[in-house]
């Protein structure tokens, strides 16, 4: 079993509801065990700023799947929930990112682990550190990375 971190985001419709639905589907799939979900946070958009605010959360658990198998599984959850990839960093009902996979470092065409932007995103680090306060990502303490970022827009909503 390998510990994994997942990031969740939504900025269309019932944002919190979409995240909780994705979590239920992941748990029902039985491929991520001992899953824990952070609080839900409201945050400003990142990347494409001309869109509605987001709800974000992170989850950690353990899996026997390979990184690519886990990626395909969460992409299947996104597809079943109606995710459409129209605009890069654009509005979405659900986004599920594979943030880390144990201590592995991977650079594949479809997947980089740790996630290429994980240390630059307060909306990921705040909920992730809630679950894993001593987390190291690619040799960097996640809390040190967060200390360099502006997290003032992050509001815990549940």
Secondary structure as GFF3:
##gff-version 3
##sequence-region A 1 158
A	DSSP	beta_strand	2	10	.	.	.	ID=ss1
A	DSSP	alpha_helix	15	29	.	.	.	ID=ss2
A	DSSP	beta_strand	33	37	.	.	.	ID=ss3
A	DSSP	beta_strand	41	43	.	.	.	ID=ss4
A	DSSP	beta_strand	54	63	.	.	.	ID=ss5
A	DSSP	alpha_helix	67	80	.	.	.	ID=ss6
A	DSSP	beta_strand	95	101	.	.	.	ID=ss7
A	DSSP	beta_strand	106	107	.	.	.	ID=ss8
A	DSSP	beta_strand	112	113	.	.	.	ID=ss9
A	DSSP	three_ten_helix	118	120	.	.	.	ID=ss10
A	DSSP	alpha_helix	122	131	.	.	.	ID=ss11
A	DSSP	beta_strand	136	137	.	.	.	ID=ss12
A	DSSP	beta_strand	140	141	.	.	.	ID=ss13
A	DSSP	alpha_helix	142	147	.	.	.	ID=ss14
A	DSSP	beta_strand	155	156	.	.	.	ID=ss15
###
